[in-house]
Amino acid sequence: MLAVPLTLLTLIAAYFCWMALTISPSGSWDDDAYAGIVLSCVLTIGAAGAATGLWLLASVRRVMGWGWVLPALSLGAVAAVRWGMGG
């Protein structure tokens, strides 16, 4: 039962990370695309942070190993790099 919220948060992070990686601005003037990239990165990092925060609870950590939180952490790191590279 503990895997459901963790999996849902990871899927949300995956969706927004995919959005951040697939949005491509038409040019340097395309502020809306850049804003979409930043928003997608922020939402990815937020969902990954929520998944990590949930996993850090002692009762959850006791039952679920690192393998459950690594995908969310990886997605958060990818989003942070995307945001840092000009999102």
N, C-alpha and C positions, 0 to 999 in steps of 0.2 A: 504494500500500500504506500510505502514511502517513496517508491520509485515514480509514482504518477506525477506529483508536482515537479520533481526534479527533471523528469523527462519532458514535461510540457515546457518548462522554462528553457531547457536546452533546445527544444524545437523552435521556440520563439526566437532565441538567440541565433539559431542557424538561419532562420528566414530573414531576419534583418541583416545578418552578415552577408548573406547572398545578395540582398538588395544593395548593400553598400559596395559590393564588389562588381555588380553588373551595371550600376548607373554610370554612364559615361557622359561628361559634359560635351556640348557641341563646340565649345571654345572657352577662352578665358573670361568671356563676358557672361557665361551661363551661370548666373548666381543661383538660380533655382535648383539646378542639378547639384551644385556644391552644397547647398543647404540640405538637400535630400540625402547626400552622402553623410554629412555630419549628423543629421537626425538618425539615420540608420545605424551609424556607429555608436551613438549615445544609447540608443535602445538596445543594441547588442550588448554593450558593456553593462547596461543596467540589468538585463535579463541574466547575463552570465554572473554578475555580482550577486543577484538574488539567489541563483542556484547554488553558488558557492557559500553564501550565508546560510542557506538551508542545510547544506551538507555539513557546515561547521558545528551545527548543533550536536551535542554529545550523543543523543539518542539515535540520530541518523547516522553519524559517523561510525558508531559501533556496529551497525547492521550493514552499511554500504561502504565499499572500499573506494580507493582512489579512481578506479575505472569509471565510476559513475559521474565524477565531477570533472575529469580531464577534458572531455569534449567541450564543456561549457567554458572552461578556462582557456582552451585553445581558440575557441571562437572569439572570446573577449580579447585575446592577444592579437588575433588577425584584425579585428576591428580597430584596435588601438593603433596598429601599424598603418592601416588604411587611412585613418583619421590624421595621423602624423605625417603621412606622405602627401598631403594636400587635399584633404577632404573638405 
